[in-house]
């Protein structure tokens, strides 16, 4: 249902459950196991999530919903399942590695919620995405109301969630749901190049930047102090020392393969 390959600093998670990557218990277990493997590989600094199917991810498995919807016990099971989705998506979001979603096709409900848990989103201009749950009398409960609001602002969240609106890739970029919208035929190569570019940056610096950006959304945390403590840790980092010295000496930035492994960071 989900495959994982790790090549140097880039871990590629491919969603491959035909026909539309519908989310069920086994699919979620596979995603969680992939995150375990990434966590255990300290070299990984970029996680690229993509799909081999015609859809990125169409959301919850309809057969699963049907089997649980009509009874109190089934509804309790469904709540537990949605809670697990929240937890796995939060694991992805909280990783030190930078996560990039390549949205090559439809991303609905839990599929869009997965993409919203990523740091960066590249979308095909023809892809269709949305959180249409209100039309079924439901709500996007796998983090959709929270992440859509945090990522895109209150106005966009209200438009898309309360209106149950389905939008294309170009509109997603205009509304800041995605960072880049590219022609469908170019989506894979664009995202591959983006992942490669990010992987050449300092893994430790990326982790510290993510920590500081996260603090900006939490009033109980002092993001300015995070910047100072993160900077102090980076000053002592061997990879940072080499990069800065080469920059000050007027030399080209070092390739990460030429630096020590000291810069590598864990996934969580």
Secondary structure as GFF3:
##gff-version 3
##sequence-region A 1 268
A	DSSP	beta_strand	2	7	.	.	.	ID=ss1
A	DSSP	beta_strand	10	15	.	.	.	ID=ss2
A	DSSP	alpha_helix	25	39	.	.	.	ID=ss3
A	DSSP	beta_strand	46	51	.	.	.	ID=ss4
A	DSSP	alpha_helix	62	68	.	.	.	ID=ss5
A	DSSP	alpha_helix	72	94	.	.	.	ID=ss6
A	DSSP	beta_strand	98	103	.	.	.	ID=ss7
A	DSSP	beta_strand	107	108	.	.	.	ID=ss8
A	DSSP	alpha_helix	110	116	.	.	.	ID=ss9
A	DSSP	beta_strand	120	124	.	.	.	ID=ss10
A	DSSP	beta_strand	128	130	.	.	.	ID=ss11
A	DSSP	three_ten_helix	133	136	.	.	.	ID=ss12
A	DSSP	alpha_helix	144	152	.	.	.	ID=ss13
A	DSSP	alpha_helix	154	157	.	.	.	ID=ss14
A	DSSP	pi_helix	158	162	.	.	.	ID=ss15
A	DSSP	beta_strand	166	168	.	.	.	ID=ss16
A	DSSP	alpha_helix	169	174	.	.	.	ID=ss17
A	DSSP	beta_strand	180	182	.	.	.	ID=ss18
A	DSSP	three_ten_helix	184	186	.	.	.	ID=ss19
A	DSSP	alpha_helix	187	199	.	.	.	ID=ss20
A	DSSP	alpha_helix	203	215	.	.	.	ID=ss21
A	DSSP	alpha_helix	223	235	.	.	.	ID=ss22
A	DSSP	alpha_helix	238	248	.	.	.	ID=ss23
A	DSSP	three_ten_helix	256	258	.	.	.	ID=ss24
A	DSSP	three_ten_helix	261	263	.	.	.	ID=ss25
###
